[in-house]
């Protein structure tokens, strides 16, 4: 199977800022300084000359031009036009104190709540906007027809992997999640054609998840990567790449907004698979709900 197509230079699903944020780790350190200025304030960057932007990023004009080409622009004029358009459509936070989506020192709890709510909502919305329906469709096809599905993840991504496995299991799909890398590797070694392996990593650089996905692919299984960064190492061992659009801020590195963005994608895939056989999914959900009904306070066992 071929890896899902790369985002084209002429169209960035979800917007240019989401596109640049996803490419940031693959840029050179100097280009990353330019990228951070652009992402933090597109309107301000659009107003700057190339000399102004280079000075603000403590780099050269040549680096700014390289940055433009790295993110798919023909040059700086095109970048300024696109940034101006992006700034015009940008959703501003409802609380004026929520600036740049970050939590400043000394923030009171009301500001913290407003900032987190804004960041979480933006992560879900921007993830949905940039998610490629065609690639999702192919992943759903693969999972719906799979003999077995393995889901891998570590740390916060492991919680998302576990959630996905449980959802698939509840609609009658044979799905497994192994938090231990040794167990995951031995499971991956037993996969084959017709099976699917899903690796979840926000950064796309988690070596355990990459190694397991590589093992699954070597055995003939279809491999799916869910990551925030489309040029990260995990995409090299994936047949299909799905991306999130979470922007981590202070206190939130890799584990908070990213988790909600990942769950958004997982839920889309789960509902897509369930919809392929609604009657079977409905029957399985009812049976599993009935099985645990007596373990709820005041639940009792329902009778037909």
C-alpha positions, 0 to 999 in steps of 0.5 A, spaced: 500 500 500 502 507 498 503 512 503 497 517 503 499 523 499 503 529 502 499 535 503 500 539 496 503 546 496 497 549 493 492 547 498 493 546 506 487 543 509 485 546 515 489 552 513 497 555 513 498 556 520 496 548 521 500 546 516 506 550 518 505 548 525 505 540 523 512 541 519 516 545 524 520 539 527 522 538 520 525 545 519 532 547 521 533 551 527 533 558 524 527 556 520 524 554 526 525 561 529 521 564 523 516 559 523 514 560 531 514 568 529 509 566 523 505 561 527 504 566 533 502 572 530 500 571 522 497 578 522 504 581 524 508 577 520 504 579 514 505 586 515 513 585 516 518 586 510 523 580 509 528 584 512 524 585 518 522 578 519 529 576 518 531 581 524 526 579 528 527 571 528 535 573 528 537 570 522 538 572 514 533 573 509 536 567 505 533 563 511 526 566 510 526 564 503 528 557 504 523 557 510 518 559 504 520 554 500 520 549 505 513 550 507 511 550 500 511 557 498 514 560 491 517 566 495 516 571 501 511 575 497 506 569 496 507 567 504 505 574 506 499 574 502 497 567 505 498 570 512 494 576 511 488 571 508 490 566 514 489 572 519 483 575 516 479 568 518 483 566 524 478 565 530 480 570 536 479 567 543 473 570 547 477 572 553 481 578 551 486 575 556 487 569 552 493 571 547 497 566 543 493 560 547 499 560 552 498 561 560 502 567 562 506 567 569 501 569 574 494 567 570 488 567 575 484 560 575 479 564 570 484 565 565 487 558 565 480 555 564 479 560 558 485 559 555 485 551 556 478 551 553 480 555 547 486 551 546 482 544 546 476 547 542 481 549 537 485 543 537 479 539 535 476 544 530 483 545 526 484 537 527 477 536 523 478 541 518 485 538 516 483 531 516 483 528 509 476 524 508 479 520 503 485 517 507 480 516 513 475 512 508 481 508 506 483 506 513 476 505 515 476 500 509 482 497 512 480 496 519 472 494 517 475 488 513 481 486 518 482 480 521 485 483 527 487 490 529 493 492 533 493 499 536 500 501 539 501 508 543 506 510 549 505 515 555 499 519 553 498 516 546 497 510 550 491 512 553 488 514 546 490 507 543 487 503 549 480 507 548 481 506 541 482 498 542 476 498 547 471 502 542 473 497 536 472 491 541 465 493 543 463 493 536 465 486 535 472 487 532 478 483 534 482 488 537 488 489 542 492 494 545 499 492 549 502 498 553 509 493 554 513 494 548 516 487 548 509 484 548 507 489 543 513 486 538 511 479 539 504 481 537 506 485 531 510 479 529 504 474 529 500 479 524 499 478 517 496 480 510 489 482 512 491 485 519 491 492 521 496 496 526 495 503 528 501 507 531 499 513 535 505 518 537 504 526 537 511 527 536 512 521 531 518 520 534 517 515 539 521 509 538 517 504 541 511 505 537 515 506 531 519 499 532 512 496 533 509 499 527 515 497 523 515 490 525 507 489 523 509 492 516 514 487 515 509 481 517 505 484 511 500 488 516 497 495 513 500 500 518 496 507 520 500 512 523 496 518 527 501 524 529 501 531 529 507 532 524 507 529 517 514 529 516 516 525 523 519 518 523 513 514 524 510 516 517 516 512 514 513 506 516 506 507 515 502 505 509 496 511 511 498 517 515 493 521 519 494 528 522 492 532 528 493 539 529 494 540 536 498 546 538 502 545 545 503 551 550 506 552 557 504 546 562 501 542 556 507 539 552 505 533 548 499 530 553 493 535 553 490 538 547 494 533 543 490 527 546 483 531 545 485 531 538 487 524 537 481 522 540 477 526 535 480 522 529 479 515 533 472 517 534 471 519 527 475 512 525 470 508 530 464 511 527 466 510 520 467 502 522 461 502 526 457 505 520 459 499 515 455 494 519 450 498 523 446 492 525 452 488 527 455 494 531 448 496 535 447 489 537 454 488 540 454 495 543 447 493 546 450 486 548 456 489 552 452 494 555 447 489 558 453 485 560 455 490 565 449 493 567 448 490 574 455 493 576 452 500 576 449 503 582 441 502 581 442 498 575 440 491 576 439 487 570 434 489 565 430 484 562 427 483 555 
